[in-house]
Amino acid sequence: MANTLLTTDKILRESLRVLHAKLNFIGRVNRTYDDAFANKGAQIGDTLRIRLPAEYTVTDGRVIQSQDTVEKNTSLQVNNRKHVAVTFTDEELTMDIDSFSALHLEPAMSVLAAKAESDMIQSVYKQVYNQVNNVGSDMTYKLIGTGRKVLVDNLIPQDSTVTGSLNTTDNLDLNDALKGLFNPQEQLGANFREGKVGRTSGYTFFENTHMPRHTTGSDDGTGDYLTNSATAQTGTSLTIDTGAGTILAGDIFTVAGVNRVHPETKIDTGVLQQFVCTTSIAASATTITFTPEIIASGGYQNVTNGAANNQALTKVGGASVAHDISLGFHRDAFAFATADVEMPGGMDMAGRKTMDGIRMRFVRGFDIRNSEFISRFDILYGFNTIRPQLAHRWANN
């Protein structure tokens, strides 16, 4: 029987299947916002506003004390355009889809997935402020439980969408830590044969080569930066003084006397709230910006009080120390969205398709100068940290 050319639909379906299989971080985050971008090329613009759940306070006694509903939102900007350009002939299009996939689609989708995952991970980890600090030491099984406690304390939804995305060193150390523990035989066999952790302690674990290695600022973490204000400071920045070292974006710090409260009861937990620096500061800086916002009252209260005068900022992780980062997160901590790329006319082959929230465009045209067919696969995407309290960092090694 004569061979028939592979169609645009077949190529796109297989490309998306391969791409999806390689997105073990993006594949575990919230992608339900994709439909907000119209299929004529992101008609609503390049920014999507995401509403966050409202929070309220409880009042004692019989008499009602009404409170306003304060709605907060964050945004997700679809502004990352990536493509892979390849050449293949009509003869190659007569292959069966499996052979064509191995020869062309696997390598193309591998680099496309790697770039998208790396873009997102390198950005969002610097917006996560809860960190399990173990810099200079190996990942242990107990640290998994410590991370889980952080998520539970922040009222993570009790479902199966909690992921542990491990760098390769943490994955190795955790496999070693688990080798002597009782596990279901099927899972234990996978750990032994494949070097995979699988699901344990409330996380589904994946090894990811794109996890970052963070280098801290030169501040030594001894608390030489002090708050500098006659009144207690709230918000997303603090006036400070006397510091001698740098604090870099992504560095974690605490403020003396500013404790985390229970998200619902607003009772003091006795634990210092962690913050992450969002803009690097030089030595002897007078202002530092960070997240989460310091909120000392109302439905969104997250700390016991504002930062009083002359309170020490203590950076964790040491001075100019490089350490590995792994992430534990619920699906709703992060969002990823794709939009349809505009379709050009006059193409030899052209199409768009969506699979599990990931949209892709494929086009093929003839290059008359070089007498060859050139094909390209395009994705247009954006991402953001939408509920950082539902994520944490493991800082090891």
C-alpha positions in Angstrom: 0.0 0.0 0.0 1.3 3.5 -0.9 2.6 5.7 1.9 0.6 8.8 2.8 1.9 12.1 4.0 1.6 12.8 7.7 -1.1 15.5 8.3 -0.8 18.7 10.3 -3.2 17.3 12.9 -1.1 14.1 13.4 2.1 16.2 13.7 0.6 18.6 16.3 -1.1 15.8 18.3 2.2 13.9 18.6 4.2 17.1 19.3 1.9 18.0 22.1 1.9 14.5 23.5 5.7 14.5 23.6 5.9 18.1 25.0 3.4 17.3 27.7 5.3 14.2 28.8 8.4 16.3 29.3 6.8 19.1 31.3 6.9 17.5 34.8 6.9 21.0 36.5 4.5 22.9 34.3 2.3 19.8 34.0 1.7 20.0 37.8 0.7 23.6 38.1 -2.7 25.4 37.5 -3.4 25.8 33.8 -7.2 26.5 34.1 -6.8 30.1 33.0 -5.8 29.2 29.4 -9.3 29.6 28.0 -9.4 33.3 29.0 -7.1 33.9 26.0 -9.2 33.8 22.8 -8.2 31.4 20.0 -7.6 34.3 17.6 -4.3 35.2 19.1 -4.7 36.3 22.8 -7.6 38.7 22.0 -8.0 39.9 25.6 -4.4 41.3 25.5 -1.3 39.9 27.1 -2.3 40.2 30.8 -4.9 38.1 32.7 -6.0 39.3 36.1 -6.6 36.4 38.6 -8.9 37.0 41.6 -7.7 35.6 44.9 -10.0 34.2 47.7 -11.3 36.8 50.1 -10.4 36.5 53.8 -12.5 37.6 56.8 -12.3 38.0 60.6 -14.6 36.5 63.3 -16.3 38.8 65.8 -17.3 37.9 69.4 -20.7 38.5 70.9 -24.3 39.1 69.7 -23.9 42.5 68.0 -22.9 42.4 64.4 -19.8 44.1 63.3 -20.0 44.3 59.5 -16.7 44.2 57.5 -16.1 45.1 53.9 -15.1 42.4 51.4 -11.7 43.2 50.1 -10.9 41.4 46.9 -7.2 40.9 46.0 -5.9 39.9 42.6 -2.7 39.1 40.8 -1.8 39.1 37.2 -0.5 36.7 34.6 1.2 38.1 31.6 1.5 36.0 28.4 4.7 37.5 27.0 7.1 34.6 26.4 7.3 33.5 22.7 9.4 30.5 22.0 9.8 28.4 18.8 11.8 25.6 17.3 12.6 25.7 13.6 13.3 22.5 11.7 13.6 21.3 8.2 12.3 18.0 6.8 11.3 16.8 3.4 8.2 15.3 1.9 9.9 11.9 2.0 10.3 12.2 5.7 6.6 13.0 6.0 5.8 9.5 4.6 7.3 7.9 7.7 5.0 6.3 10.3 4.3 8.7 13.1 6.5 6.9 15.6 9.6 7.1 13.4 8.9 10.7 12.6 8.5 11.5 16.2 11.8 9.9 17.2 13.7 11.6 14.4 12.2 15.1 14.5 9.6 15.7 17.3 11.4 14.3 20.3 14.5 16.5 19.9 12.4 19.5 19.0 10.0 19.2 21.9 12.8 18.4 24.4 14.5 21.7 23.9 11.1 23.6 23.8 10.0 22.0 27.1 13.4 22.6 28.7 13.3 26.3 27.8 9.7 26.8 29.1 10.3 24.9 32.3 13.6 26.7 33.0 12.0 30.1 32.4 9.2 29.4 34.8 11.2 27.7 37.6 14.0 30.3 37.6 11.4 33.0 38.1 8.8 31.6 40.5 11.2 30.2 43.1 12.2 33.8 43.9 8.6 34.5 44.8 8.3 31.7 47.3 9.1 32.9 50.9 8.7 29.7 53.0 11.9 27.8 53.1 13.1 24.7 54.9 16.7 25.7 55.7 19.3 23.0 55.5 22.1 24.8 53.6 25.3 22.8 53.6 23.7 19.5 54.4 22.1 16.7 52.5 18.3 16.3 51.9 16.8 13.9 54.5 13.4 12.2 54.9 12.6 14.4 58.0 13.0 17.5 55.8 10.1 16.2 53.6 7.9 16.1 56.7 9.1 19.6 57.7 8.1 20.9 54.3 4.7 19.2 54.6 4.2 20.9 57.9 4.8 24.3 56.3 2.1 23.6 53.8 -0.4 22.2 56.3 0.2 25.3 58.6 -0.7 27.4 55.6 -4.0 25.5 55.1 -3.0 23.7 51.9 -6.0 21.9 50.3 -6.0 18.3 51.3 -5.8 16.6 47.9 -3.4 14.8 45.7 -2.0 17.7 43.7 1.0 18.4 46.0 4.3 18.0 44.1 7.9 17.8 45.2 10.1 19.0 42.3 13.6 17.9 43.3 17.0 18.8 41.9 19.2 15.9 41.0 21.3 16.0 44.1 18.2 16.1 46.4 16.7 13.2 44.5 19.8 11.2 45.0 20.0 12.0 48.7 16.3 11.2 49.3 16.5 7.9 47.5 19.4 7.0 49.7 17.5 8.1 52.8 14.4 6.0 51.8 16.3 2.8 50.8 15.9 1.1 54.2 12.3 2.1 54.9 9.2 0.0 54.4 7.5 0.8 51.1 4.9 -0.8 48.9 6.8 -3.3 46.8 5.8 -1.7 43.5 7.0 1.7 44.6 10.1 0.3 46.3 11.0 -1.5 43.0 10.7 1.8 41.0 12.9 3.6 43.5 15.5 0.8 43.2 15.4 0.4 39.4 14.7 3.9 38.2 16.1 6.1 41.0 12.6 7.8 41.4 11.1 8.6 44.7 7.4 8.4 43.5 4.7 9.3 46.0 5.4 9.5 49.8 4.6 11.8 52.7 1.8 13.6 50.8 4.0 14.6 47.8 4.3 13.2 44.3 8.0 13.6 43.5 9.7 14.4 40.2 13.3 14.8 39.5 13.9 18.0 37.4 17.2 19.1 36.0 16.1 22.8 35.7 15.9 23.4 39.5 18.0 26.4 40.4 21.1 26.8 42.4 20.8 30.0 44.4 23.7 32.2 45.6 22.9 34.4 48.6 24.0 37.9 49.1 27.1 39.0 51.0 25.2 39.9 54.2 26.4 37.4 56.8 22.9 37.0 58.4 23.9 38.2 61.9 21.2 40.8 61.9 23.2 43.9 61.3 20.5 45.4 59.1 17.9 47.2 61.4 14.5 48.6 60.8 14.5 52.4 60.9 11.1 54.0 61.6 9.4 55.8 64.5 6.2 53.8 63.8 5.6 50.1 63.1 6.1 49.4 59.4 3.7 47.3 57.3 3.5 46.8 53.5 6.0 45.3 51.0 9.0 47.5 51.9 10.9 48.5 55.0 13.1 51.4 55.8 16.4 50.0 57.1 19.9 51.1 58.1 23.4 50.0 59.3 23.7 46.9 57.0 27.1 46.1 55.6 26.4 43.4 53.0 24.2 42.8 50.0 20.8 41.0 50.1 19.9 39.5 46.7 16.5 38.8 45.0 15.5 35.4 46.2 17.2 35.6 49.6 15.1 34.7 52.6 15.1 36.8 55.8 13.1 37.3 59.0 12.4 40.4 61.1 12.7 40.2 64.8 9.4 40.4 66.6 7.3 39.8 63.5 5.7 36.4 63.9 3.4 34.5 61.6 -0.2 34.1 62.7 -2.7 31.3 61.9 -4.4 32.1 58.6 -7.9 31.7 60.1 -7.8 32.4 63.8 -5.0 35.0 63.6 -3.4 33.5 66.8 0.4 34.1 67.2 2.2 30.9 66.1 5.4 31.8 67.9 7.3 31.4 64.6 9.0 34.3 62.8 7.4 35.0 59.4 9.8 34.4 56.5 10.1 37.0 53.7 11.8 36.8 50.4 13.7 39.8 48.9 12.2 40.8 45.6 14.8 43.4 44.5 18.5 43.0 45.2 20.0 45.7 47.5 23.6 46.9 47.8 25.5 47.2 51.0 24.2 49.9 53.4 20.9 50.1 51.6 18.1 52.1 53.2 15.1 50.2 51.8 14.3 46.6 51.2 11.3 45.2 49.2 9.9 41.8 49.7 6.9 39.5 49.8 4.6 38.6 51.5 3.2 41.9 52.5 3.3 42.7 56.2 -0.4 42.9 57.2 -1.0 43.3 61.0 -4.8 43.5 61.1 -8.0 42.6 59.2 -9.1 39.5 57.3 -5.7 39.3 55.5 -3.6 39.6 58.6 -0.6 37.4 58.4 1.7 38.6 61.2 1.3 39.6 64.8 2.4 43.2 64.3 4.3 45.6 62.1 8.0 45.9 62.2 9.0 48.1 65.2 12.0 50.4 65.2 15.6 48.9 65.5 14.5 45.3 64.9 17.1 43.0 63.2 16.7 41.6 59.7 18.3 38.2 59.7 19.1 36.7 56.3 19.3 32.9 56.2 21.7 30.8 54.2 25.0 32.5 55.0 27.1 35.1 53.2 27.6 34.5 49.4 26.8 30.8 49.7 25.6 28.8 46.7 23.0 26.1 47.5 20.5 23.9 45.7 16.8 24.6 45.7 14.0 22.1 45.4 10.3 23.1 45.5 7.3 21.6 47.2 4.0 23.1 46.1 0.2 22.6 45.6 -1.2 22.9 42.1 -2.7 26.4 42.9 0.6 27.9 44.0 1.6 28.7 40.4 -0.3 29.3 37.2 0.8 28.7 33.6 -1.2 29.8 30.6 -0.7 29.6 26.8 -2.4 31.6 24.0 -2.9 30.8 20.4 -0.3 32.3 18.1 -1.7 34.0 15.0 -2.1 31.8 11.9 -0.3 33.1 8.7 -1.8 32.6 5.3 -0.2 31.0 2.3 1.5 28.2 4.1 2.2 24.7 2.8 1.0 23.2 6.1 -0.5 25.1 9.1 -2.5 24.3 12.2 -3.1 24.9 15.9 -4.0 22.4 18.6 -4.5 22.3 22.3 -3.7 19.4 24.7 -4.3 19.6 28.5 -4.1 23.4 28.4 -1.0 23.7 26.3 -1.5 25.4 22.9 0.8 25.1 20.0 1.0 26.3 16.4 2.8 24.4 13.6 3.5 25.9 10.1 5.5 24.8 7.2 6.6 27.0 4.2 8.8 26.8 1.2 12.1 28.7 1.2 12.6 29.5 -2.5 16.1 30.9 -2.0 17.4 27.6 -0.6 14.8 25.3 -2.1 13.8 23.6 1.1 10.7 23.3 3.4 11.1 25.1 6.7 8.9 24.2 9.6 8.4 25.8 13.0 6.6 24.9 16.3 5.5 28.0 18.3 4.2 28.4 21.8 3.2 31.7 23.5 3.0 31.5 27.3 3.1 33.2 30.6 3.3 32.2 34.3 3.2 33.6 37.8 3.1 32.7 41.5 -0.5 33.3 42.4 -0.7 31.8 46.0 2.9 31.6 47.3 1.8 30.4 50.7 0.9 27.1 49.1 4.6 26.4 48.2 7.9 26.1 50.0 11.6 25.8 49.1 14.0 23.1 50.3 17.5 24.6 50.6 20.1 21.9 50.8 23.8 21.2 50.0 
